[in-house]
Amino acid sequence: MPEMTMVRIYVLEGERKHHRSMADEIFDRLRKEHKIKGVTQFRGIAGFGSHGVVHHIDLAHLNAHLPIVIEFFDTTEIVADALVWIRELVDSDKIVTWKIEVG
């Protein structure tokens, strides 16, 4: 079986690139262009990053900036190809990768 890699990407709900949600842009390109084996997008209820700014749901406002985690896996070669353009959209400290075994 080929070597497999898992990727986890951290973005915020309100982050936008190319006039659309960054999370949606990544999700759609992984599905349509790279035909990734598995992608899951999680919406967090709270989180903070390296700057310590807390992002959480604010019931008084409908435009919450909640954390979004996009997780996907495929062969190391396909993942490496996808990471080229993902690193242009997302800061490298918000991308985590590790080798996995499937099956």
C-alpha positions in Angstrom: 0.0 0.0 0.0 1.3 3.5 -0.8 2.5 5.8 1.9 -0.5 7.9 3.3 -0.5 11.4 4.9 -3.1 13.1 7.0 -3.5 16.9 7.0 -5.3 19.2 9.4 -5.8 22.9 8.5 -7.0 25.6 10.9 -8.9 28.6 9.5 -11.6 31.0 10.8 -15.1 31.0 9.6 -14.9 34.6 8.4 -11.6 34.3 6.5 -12.1 34.9 2.8 -9.9 34.3 -0.3 -11.0 34.9 -3.9 -14.3 36.4 -2.7 -15.5 33.3 -0.9 -15.0 31.4 2.3 -11.4 30.1 2.6 -12.8 26.8 4.1 -15.2 26.4 1.2 -12.4 27.2 -1.3 -10.1 24.5 0.2 -12.9 21.9 0.5 -14.1 22.4 -3.1 -10.6 22.3 -4.6 -9.7 19.2 -2.6 -12.8 17.4 -3.9 -12.9 18.7 -7.5 -9.3 19.1 -8.5 -7.4 16.6 -6.4 -10.2 13.9 -5.9 -8.9 13.5 -2.3 -9.9 10.2 -0.7 -11.5 11.8 2.4 -12.2 15.3 3.6 -14.0 16.4 6.7 -14.7 20.0 7.8 -15.4 20.7 11.5 -16.9 23.9 12.9 -15.6 24.5 16.4 -17.5 26.2 19.2 -14.4 28.0 20.5 -10.7 28.3 19.9 -7.6 30.5 20.0 -4.4 30.6 18.1 -0.8 31.8 18.6 -1.9 35.4 19.3 -4.2 34.2 22.1 -7.3 35.8 20.7 -10.3 33.8 21.7 -12.9 33.1 19.0 -16.3 31.8 20.2 -19.9 32.0 19.4 -21.6 35.3 20.4 -25.3 34.9 20.5 -25.7 38.7 20.2 -24.1 38.6 16.7 -24.9 36.3 13.8 -21.5 36.8 12.2 -19.4 34.6 14.6 -15.8 34.0 13.6 -15.6 30.4 14.8 -12.7 28.1 14.2 -13.0 25.7 11.2 -10.8 22.6 11.0 -10.4 20.9 7.6 -9.0 17.4 7.8 -8.1 15.2 4.8 -5.9 12.2 3.8 -4.6 10.6 0.7 -1.3 9.3 -0.7 1.7 11.3 0.3 2.2 12.3 -3.4 -1.4 13.6 -3.8 -1.2 15.5 -0.5 2.1 17.1 -1.4 0.5 18.4 -4.6 -2.5 19.8 -2.8 -0.3 21.5 -0.2 1.4 23.6 -2.8 -1.6 25.8 -3.3 -3.0 25.4 0.2 0.2 27.0 1.6 -0.5 30.0 -0.7 -3.8 30.5 1.1 -3.1 29.5 4.7 -0.2 30.4 7.0 2.1 27.4 7.4 1.7 27.4 11.2 -2.0 26.6 10.7 -1.2 23.4 8.7 -0.3 20.1 10.4 0.6 16.9 8.6 1.5 13.4 9.7 2.0 9.9 8.2 -0.8 7.4 8.7 -1.7 3.8 8.1 -5.0 3.0 6.5 -6.7 -0.4 6.9 
